[in-house]
Amino acid sequence: MAGSAERSLNQSAALAPRPASPIPDLEFSSLVNISPPEIVRRHSKAWSGLYVETVQVTRRTPFEYGFRAPCHLLIAAELAERYDGETFVEGLPRSTLRDFTQKLTFVPAGYDFRGWQKPRALTRTTYFYIDPRGPLADPELRFGEIEFKPRLFFYDRDLWEIALKLKSQVNPDPMYPQYAEALGIVLTHELARISSDTGLRRPVSRGGLAPWQQKRVAAYIEERLAYDIPLATLAELARLSPYHFSRSFKHSFGLPPHRYHANRRIERAKQLLANREPSITKIALDVGFSETSTFSAAFHRLTGQTPSRYRRNLD
């Protein structure tokens, strides 16, 4: 079956229509090709230099997959069990491993990845398509100069945890995209770390932000509480790389930038709730929430009360 499946995969990869790149700056023409496509459910989200796709197999039908593109591919298999099958990553021996649940696979840009399987369980996998130029990576990392090696079915706790956190951002409350950007920064560092046989020498922490940086960034956030602010924008204000900015900001403020922004929104909402005239819906809009229900949930998470109850308790 392996030979026929491989021939079939090569044919389907050549004949199947290739979707357009979901993010132009990644410059790739296709995602992982899965055949037959009707047995999978796919959801995705794009950020600068990073595209994350969750894939859920919906039927225990044999399927094939293939991929080759000018971007790096990290695969996190949350559930993957097969009765039979084979996986190939260019440069490595073929694997017939039956159970690769909680295993990672890394396919460097330009490498061939393909295989087939007869699933024993309904596979759940997340694909991370990463720009080799690393637009979110710390310049000191020189991400674009690293000669990555392929890795098949391995486990690394730190990388796995970052992958799951990023996966959770595919269908989240879309209020804080800078959180996903921060995770993307960490992901590039973790990939660089595992690519080195001796381990990556992590940049030495430079401590917190200087007083002028704290004042400038805090004022910028305060003036734009109702808007999403990219992490890169805040880092530019402080004249730091996004990676160093995130570390320094947390050192100074005690919170990551996205959580600080979220807290300031709720603090502003508290001030507005003291005035009985504006409705809760209007206050929600004023602090950057498009839906009252989302505002109420966020307010409750930080205060333990709904906005209505908080307003009543002001009497």
TIGURO-496075 format. One record per residue (C-alpha): residue number from 0; residue in one letter; x, y negated, z negated. Coordinates in nm, 3 decimals. Layout:
BEGIN
   lokol   zafi         u         v         w
     NUM      a         X         Y         Z
...
% end
This chain:
BEGIN
   lokol   zafi         u         v         w
       0      m     0.000     0.000     0.000
       1      a     0.290    -0.234    -0.077
       2      g     0.414    -0.240     0.285
       3      s     0.072    -0.302     0.437
       4      a    -0.014    -0.560     0.174
       5      e     0.310    -0.747     0.240
       6      r     0.249    -0.748     0.616
       7      s    -0.106    -0.866     0.555
       8      l     0.020    -1.140     0.325
       9      n     0.264    -1.266     0.585
      10      q    -0.014    -1.274     0.845
      11      s    -0.262    -1.451     0.617
      12      a     0.001    -1.704     0.513
      13      a     0.065    -1.784     0.877
      14      l    -0.299    -1.802     0.985
      15      a    -0.473    -1.952     0.684
      16      p    -0.533    -2.328     0.698
      17      r    -0.298    -2.519     0.472
      18      p    -0.453    -2.785     0.251
      19      a    -0.307    -3.134     0.265
      20      s    -0.074    -3.242    -0.010
      21      p    -0.282    -3.361    -0.308
      22      i    -0.012    -3.613    -0.405
      23      p     0.183    -3.772    -0.120
      24      d     0.503    -3.831    -0.316
      25      l     0.549    -3.456    -0.364
      26      e     0.557    -3.407     0.014
      27      f     0.441    -3.047     0.021
      28      s     0.188    -2.908     0.266
      29      s     0.036    -2.620     0.073
      30      l    -0.045    -2.479    -0.266
      31      v     0.001    -2.116    -0.363
      32      n    -0.194    -1.929    -0.097
      33      i    -0.428    -1.666    -0.245
      34      s    -0.613    -1.418    -0.026
      35      p    -0.903    -1.357    -0.028
      36      p    -0.964    -1.716    -0.146
      37      e    -1.326    -1.656    -0.251
      38      i    -1.227    -1.448    -0.556
      39      v    -1.058    -1.740    -0.736
      40      r    -1.179    -2.056    -0.904
      41      r    -0.931    -2.346    -0.890
      42      h    -0.919    -2.678    -1.077
      43      s    -0.644    -2.937    -1.056
      44      k    -0.514    -3.273    -1.171
      45      a    -0.238    -3.493    -1.030
      46      w     0.003    -3.732    -1.196
      47      s     0.313    -3.903    -1.062
      48      g     0.550    -3.631    -0.945
      49      l     0.341    -3.353    -1.097
      50      y     0.039    -3.153    -0.984
      51      v    -0.120    -2.897    -1.219
      52      e    -0.362    -2.632    -1.099
      53      t    -0.550    -2.375    -1.305
      54      v    -0.651    -2.057    -1.122
      55      q    -0.905    -1.805    -1.254
      56      v    -0.963    -1.474    -1.073
      57      t    -1.335    -1.398    -1.083
      58      r    -1.344    -1.039    -0.948
      59      r    -1.127    -0.731    -0.995
      60      t    -1.047    -0.723    -0.625
      61      p    -0.694    -0.664    -0.491
      62      f    -0.541    -0.992    -0.379
      63      e    -0.221    -1.132    -0.233
      64      y    -0.037    -1.456    -0.284
      65      g     0.244    -1.649    -0.124
      66      f     0.420    -1.983    -0.148
      67      r     0.715    -2.174    -0.011
      68      a     0.739    -2.555    -0.028
      69      p     0.985    -2.839    -0.097
      70      c     0.873    -2.867    -0.460
      71      h     0.951    -2.665    -0.770
      72      l     0.685    -2.424    -0.892
      73      l     0.645    -2.319    -1.255
      74      i     0.390    -2.043    -1.319
      75      a     0.238    -1.975    -1.661
      76      a     0.037    -1.651    -1.671
      77      e    -0.204    -1.663    -1.966
      78      l    -0.361    -1.329    -1.875
      79      a    -0.209    -1.103    -1.610
      80      e    -0.250    -0.725    -1.608
      81      r    -0.250    -0.506    -1.299
      82      y    -0.293    -0.140    -1.217
      83      d    -0.056    -0.175    -0.926
      84      g     0.132    -0.450    -0.745
      85      e     0.460    -0.616    -0.668
      86      t     0.599    -0.967    -0.711
      87      f     0.892    -1.113    -0.519
      88      v     1.089    -1.433    -0.575
      89      e     1.366    -1.499    -0.328
      90      g     1.706    -1.428    -0.481
      91      l     1.575    -1.179    -0.739
      92      p     1.485    -0.807    -0.736
      93      r     1.120    -0.724    -0.674
      94      s     0.916    -0.653    -0.986
      95      t     0.634    -0.404    -1.038
      96      l     0.574    -0.509    -1.399
      97      r     0.215    -0.413    -1.492
      98      d     0.153    -0.659    -1.776
      99      f     0.304    -1.008    -1.756
     100      t     0.062    -1.189    -1.987
     101      q     0.229    -1.494    -2.147
     102      k     0.515    -1.476    -1.900
     103      l     0.665    -1.765    -1.705
     104      t     0.805    -1.767    -1.353
     105      f     1.009    -2.046    -1.198
     106      v     1.044    -2.082    -0.820
     107      p     1.288    -2.357    -0.715
     108      a     1.200    -2.582    -0.423
     109      g     1.236    -2.405    -0.088
     110      y     1.238    -2.052    -0.231
     111      d     0.997    -1.782    -0.117
     112      f     0.740    -1.647    -0.365
     113      r     0.492    -1.374    -0.274
     114      g     0.326    -1.056    -0.391
     115      w     0.008    -0.856    -0.432
     116      q    -0.177    -0.690    -0.713
     117      k    -0.471    -0.475    -0.806
     118      p    -0.586    -0.652    -1.123
     119      r    -0.677    -0.468    -1.439
     120      a    -0.800    -0.793    -1.601
     121      l    -0.937    -1.118    -1.461
     122      t    -0.614    -1.309    -1.417
     123      r    -0.576    -1.662    -1.561
     124      t    -0.278    -1.855    -1.433
     125      t    -0.160    -2.217    -1.424
     126      y     0.062    -2.351    -1.147
     127      f     0.282    -2.658    -1.201
     128      y     0.407    -2.819    -0.880
     129      i     0.700    -3.047    -0.966
     130      d     0.868    -3.312    -0.754
     131      p     1.239    -3.220    -0.730
     132      r     1.324    -3.590    -0.744
     133      g     1.178    -3.602    -1.095
     134      p     1.022    -3.951    -1.094
     135      l     0.929    -3.915    -1.462
     136      a     1.262    -3.766    -1.572
     137      d     1.517    -3.960    -1.771
     138      p     1.783    -4.089    -1.525
     139      e     2.056    -3.950    -1.752
     140      l     1.917    -3.604    -1.689
     141      r     1.994    -3.623    -1.313
     142      f     1.703    -3.389    -1.251
     143      g     1.731    -3.419    -0.874
     144      e     2.092    -3.299    -0.879
     145      i     2.033    -2.979    -1.076
     146      e     2.076    -2.655    -0.879
     147      f     1.790    -2.457    -1.027
     148      k     1.794    -2.079    -1.020
     149      p     1.480    -1.862    -0.978
     150      r     1.346    -1.679    -1.282
     151      l     1.078    -1.410    -1.283
     152      f     0.862    -1.301    -1.578
     153      f     1.047    -1.461    -1.869
     154      y     0.937    -1.624    -2.193
     155      d     1.059    -1.945    -2.352
     156      r     0.859    -2.073    -2.648
     157      d     0.921    -2.446    -2.601
     158      l     0.851    -2.437    -2.228
     159      w     0.540    -2.223    -2.283
     160      e     0.398    -2.465    -2.540
     161      i     0.451    -2.767    -2.312
     162      a     0.290    -2.577    -2.023
     163      l    -0.022    -2.504    -2.229
     164      k    -0.049    -2.865    -2.342
     165      l    -0.028    -2.985    -1.983
     166      k    -0.281    -2.725    -1.873
     167      s    -0.525    -2.862    -2.132
     168      q    -0.510    -3.198    -1.953
     169      v    -0.659    -3.065    -1.627
     170      n    -1.017    -3.109    -1.749
     171      p    -0.990    -3.334    -2.053
     172      d    -1.140    -3.656    -2.171
     173      p    -0.960    -3.873    -1.912
     174      m    -0.895    -4.165    -2.147
     175      y    -0.523    -4.126    -2.200
     176      p    -0.335    -4.024    -1.883
     177      q    -0.013    -4.147    -2.043
     178      y    -0.024    -3.840    -2.269
     179      a     0.005    -3.613    -1.965
     180      e     0.286    -3.832    -1.830
     181      a     0.472    -3.792    -2.158
     182      l     0.428    -3.414    -2.139
     183      g     0.557    -3.423    -1.781
     184      i     0.873    -3.596    -1.902
     185      v     0.930    -3.326    -2.164
     186      l     0.863    -3.057    -1.903
     187      t     1.150    -3.183    -1.684
     188      h     1.385    -3.169    -1.982
     189      e     1.277    -2.817    -2.073
     190      l     1.331    -2.699    -1.715
     191      a     1.676    -2.856    -1.715
     192      r     1.753    -2.685    -2.044
     193      i     1.663    -2.335    -1.928
     194      s     1.853    -2.388    -1.602
     195      s     2.180    -2.421    -1.794
     196      d     2.357    -2.109    -1.919
     197      t     2.504    -2.308    -2.206
     198      g     2.190    -2.507    -2.278
     199      l     2.119    -2.870    -2.207
     200      r     2.290    -3.121    -2.429
     201      r     1.995    -3.331    -2.530
     202      p     2.034    -3.711    -2.524
     203      v     2.120    -3.853    -2.863
     204      s     1.831    -4.043    -3.013
     205      r     1.887    -4.417    -3.004
     206      g     1.658    -4.477    -3.299
     207      g     1.357    -4.703    -3.284
     208      l     1.273    -4.995    -3.061
     209      a     1.438    -5.330    -3.120
     210      p     1.212    -5.597    -3.275
     211      w     1.169    -5.777    -2.942
     212      q     1.070    -5.447    -2.776
     213      q     0.817    -5.366    -3.048
     214      k     0.658    -5.709    -3.025
     215      r     0.645    -5.710    -2.646
     216      v     0.497    -5.362    -2.610
     217      a     0.246    -5.401    -2.895
     218      a     0.123    -5.732    -2.752
     219      y     0.087    -5.579    -2.406
     220      i    -0.122    -5.291    -2.541
     221      e    -0.334    -5.527    -2.750
     222      e    -0.414    -5.746    -2.449
     223      r    -0.514    -5.443    -2.240
     224      l    -0.687    -5.213    -2.487
     225      a    -0.973    -5.146    -2.247
     226      y    -0.741    -5.022    -1.971
     227      d    -0.530    -4.715    -1.913
     228      i    -0.163    -4.813    -1.933
     229      p     0.091    -4.584    -1.763
     230      l     0.379    -4.477    -1.982
     231      a     0.621    -4.595    -1.716
     232      t     0.479    -4.948    -1.743
     233      l     0.540    -4.962    -2.118
     234      a     0.888    -4.818    -2.075
     235      e     0.969    -5.083    -1.815
     236      l     0.860    -5.356    -2.055
     237      a     1.108    -5.220    -2.309
     238      r     1.375    -5.169    -2.039
     239      l     1.410    -4.802    -2.122
     240      s     1.354    -4.474    -1.938
     241      p     1.013    -4.317    -2.014
     242      y     1.183    -4.037    -2.206
     243      h     1.385    -4.263    -2.436
     244      f     1.093    -4.503    -2.470
     245      s     0.860    -4.227    -2.595
     246      r     1.111    -4.115    -2.858
     247      s     1.193    -4.470    -2.969
     248      f     0.827    -4.578    -2.979
     249      k     0.732    -4.290    -3.208
     250      h     1.031    -4.366    -3.430
     251      s     0.916    -4.728    -3.466
     252      f     0.538    -4.691    -3.483
     253      g     0.503    -4.342    -3.628
     254      l     0.281    -4.233    -3.337
     255      p     0.327    -4.150    -2.969
     256      p     0.222    -4.436    -2.735
     257      h    -0.106    -4.271    -2.627
     258      r    -0.219    -4.217    -2.988
     259      y    -0.120    -4.567    -3.090
     260      h    -0.328    -4.702    -2.799
     261      a    -0.623    -4.485    -2.902
     262      n    -0.603    -4.604    -3.262
     263      r    -0.590    -4.969    -3.159
     264      r    -0.903    -4.921    -2.949
     265      i    -1.091    -4.787    -3.249
     266      e    -0.962    -5.066    -3.474
     267      r    -1.088    -5.320    -3.220
     268      a    -1.422    -5.139    -3.212
     269      k    -1.449    -5.167    -3.590
     270      q    -1.409    -5.544    -3.564
     271      l    -1.678    -5.565    -3.296
     272      l    -1.918    -5.345    -3.494
     273      a    -1.915    -5.602    -3.776
     274      n    -2.119    -5.825    -3.544
     275      r    -2.477    -5.693    -3.526
     276      e    -2.557    -5.848    -3.190
     277      p    -2.368    -5.637    -2.933
     278      s    -2.499    -5.286    -2.876
     279      i    -2.281    -4.984    -2.934
     280      t    -2.289    -4.919    -2.560
     281      k    -2.147    -5.266    -2.491
     282      i    -1.879    -5.224    -2.757
     283      a    -1.784    -4.890    -2.604
     284      l    -1.735    -5.060    -2.267
     285      d    -1.543    -5.349    -2.423
     286      v    -1.282    -5.115    -2.569
     287      g    -1.245    -4.902    -2.257
     288      f    -1.498    -4.617    -2.281
     289      s    -1.722    -4.559    -1.982
     290      e    -1.967    -4.345    -2.182
     291      t    -2.113    -4.405    -2.527
     292      s    -2.090    -4.035    -2.614
     293      t    -1.715    -4.032    -2.546
     294      f    -1.671    -4.344    -2.757
     295      s    -1.870    -4.193    -3.043
     296      a    -1.665    -3.874    -3.035
     297      a    -1.336    -4.065    -3.037
     298      f    -1.456    -4.295    -3.315
     299      h    -1.567    -3.997    -3.524
     300      r    -1.234    -3.818    -3.476
     301      l    -1.042    -4.113    -3.621
     302      t    -1.285    -4.238    -3.888
     303      g    -1.501    -3.939    -3.982
     304      q    -1.812    -4.144    -3.900
     305      t    -2.016    -4.227    -3.592
     306      p    -2.019    -4.593    -3.484
     307      s    -2.384    -4.625    -3.593
     308      r    -2.314    -4.492    -3.941
     309      y    -2.003    -4.707    -3.973
     310      r    -2.210    -5.018    -3.885
     311      r    -2.481    -4.925    -4.137
     312      n    -2.221    -4.876    -4.410
     313      l    -2.098    -5.232    -4.359
     314      d    -2.410    -5.359    -4.541
% end
